Structures are given as C-alpha cells and as structure tokens.
C-alpha cells in the first residue's frame, strides 16, 4: 500500500505533462482557447489521480517527502515524454538537474525510521 501513492503520482504526471506540453505538438495550429480547453480536460484526470495519491501518501510520508517524490517523478516522466513523444534531445544539463533532485530525495529520506 505504501507504493500506491507513488504509482498514482507517476500516472498523474503523465497526464500533467501532456496537459502542460502536449499541445505544443498536437495543437500548434489550433486556436489557443481550444488548446487551453483540451489541456484543462486532460488536467482533470491528473487531479483524479494526484489528489488521492497525496491523501493516501500522507499516511506514509511527510508533506515535504511527498513533494520531493512528486518532483522526482515529474523529471522522470518529463524525460520520457520529451525524448519519446516530443522527439527532443536530452542534454547533459538535464542529467545534472536530475542528479540535484536525486540529492534532494536523499536528504529528504535519509532519516526514515526502520521498521
């Protein structure tokens, strides 16, 4: 059950990433108001996963830990989206930024109680 919020957050990030950036590829020639409407519709599904993920996750993690989990998942999902869907190159700078987030995760979780 401890991994349920992480899984939900990962899937919510797929919707969030598409809502934020997918229109740059798929709706470039469409009116902006249409892109906004479609993005809001996609974001609804993100919230349908993100809200329960945080509600469930708050039983296992602190609020700062949930935020760091979210950010790490965001970078992972975004990397895949950027490379595979948007056909963008991932540079060394992306790796360095990801390592900084890995450092944040280390510091946020290094004092977990052993059970």
C-alpha positions as CSV (number, residue, x, y, z in Angstrom):
1,X,0.0,0.0,0.0
2,X,3.0,2.3,0.6
3,X,3.7,2.3,-3.2
4,X,0.1,3.1,-4.2
5,X,0.6,6.8,-3.9
6,X,3.9,6.7,-5.8
7,X,2.2,4.8,-8.6
8,X,-0.8,7.2,-8.7
9,X,1.6,10.1,-8.7
10,X,3.5,8.6,-11.6
11,X,0.4,8.2,-13.7
12,X,-0.9,11.7,-12.7
13,X,2.4,13.1,-14.0
14,X,1.8,11.5,-17.4
15,X,-1.5,13.5,-17.6
16,X,0.1,16.6,-16.2
17,X,3.0,16.6,-18.6
18,X,0.7,16.1,-21.6
19,X,-1.7,18.8,-20.4
20,X,1.2,21.3,-20.0
21,X,3.3,20.4,-23.1
22,X,1.4,18.1,-25.4
23,X,-0.5,21.0,-27.1
24,X,2.9,22.3,-28.4
25,X,3.0,19.3,-30.7
26,X,-0.6,18.3,-31.2
27,X,-2.5,21.6,-31.2
28,X,0.1,24.0,-32.6
29,X,-2.2,25.1,-35.5
30,X,-5.4,25.2,-33.4
31,X,-6.7,28.3,-31.6
32,X,-5.2,28.9,-28.2
33,X,-8.6,28.8,-26.4
34,X,-9.1,25.2,-27.8
35,X,-5.6,24.2,-26.5
36,X,-6.5,25.6,-23.1
37,X,-9.8,23.7,-23.0
38,X,-8.2,20.4,-24.0
39,X,-5.4,20.9,-21.5
40,X,-7.9,21.6,-18.7
41,X,-9.8,18.4,-19.7
42,X,-6.6,16.4,-19.5
43,X,-5.6,18.0,-16.2
44,X,-8.9,16.8,-14.7
45,X,-7.6,13.3,-15.0
46,X,-4.3,14.3,-13.5
47,X,-6.1,15.7,-10.4
48,X,-8.3,12.5,-10.2
49,X,-5.0,10.6,-9.6
50,X,-3.0,13.3,-7.8
51,X,-5.5,14.2,-5.1
52,X,-6.0,10.6,-3.9
53,X,-2.2,9.9,-4.2
54,X,-1.5,12.7,-1.8
55,X,-4.3,11.8,0.5
56,X,-3.1,8.2,0.7
57,X,0.5,9.2,0.7
58,X,0.1,11.5,3.7
59,X,-0.4,8.3,5.7
60,X,3.1,7.1,4.8
61,X,5.1,10.2,4.0
62,X,5.5,13.7,5.3
63,X,4.4,16.6,3.1
64,X,7.9,17.5,2.1
65,X,8.6,13.9,1.2
66,X,5.5,13.8,-0.9
67,X,6.7,17.0,-2.7
68,X,10.1,15.5,-3.4
69,X,8.6,12.3,-4.7
70,X,6.4,14.4,-7.0
71,X,9.3,16.3,-8.3
72,X,11.5,13.3,-9.0
73,X,8.6,11.6,-10.8
74,X,8.0,14.7,-12.8
75,X,11.6,14.7,-14.0
76,X,11.4,11.0,-14.9
77,X,8.1,11.3,-16.8
78,X,9.2,14.5,-18.5
79,X,12.4,13.0,-19.7
80,X,10.4,10.1,-21.3
81,X,7.8,12.5,-22.7
82,X,10.4,14.9,-24.0
83,X,12.5,12.2,-25.7
84,X,10.0,9.7,-27.0
85,X,6.9,11.9,-27.7
86,X,8.3,15.3,-28.5
87,X,11.5,13.9,-30.1
88,X,13.7,16.4,-28.2
89,X,17.3,15.7,-27.3
90,X,18.1,15.2,-23.6
91,X,21.3,17.1,-22.8
92,X,23.9,16.7,-20.0
93,X,22.3,19.6,-18.2
94,X,19.1,17.5,-17.8
95,X,21.2,14.8,-16.2
96,X,22.8,17.3,-13.8
97,X,19.4,18.8,-12.8
98,X,18.1,15.2,-12.2
99,X,21.1,14.4,-10.0
100,X,20.3,17.5,-7.9
101,X,16.8,16.1,-7.5
102,X,18.2,12.8,-6.5
103,X,20.3,14.6,-3.9
104,X,17.1,16.3,-2.6
105,X,15.4,12.8,-2.3
106,X,18.5,11.5,-0.5
107,X,18.3,14.3,2.1
108,X,14.5,14.1,2.5
109,X,14.5,10.3,3.1
110,X,17.8,9.7,4.9
111,X,16.3,9.6,8.4
112,X,13.5,7.2,7.8
113,X,12.7,5.1,10.8
114,X,13.5,1.4,10.3
115,X,10.5,-0.9,10.8
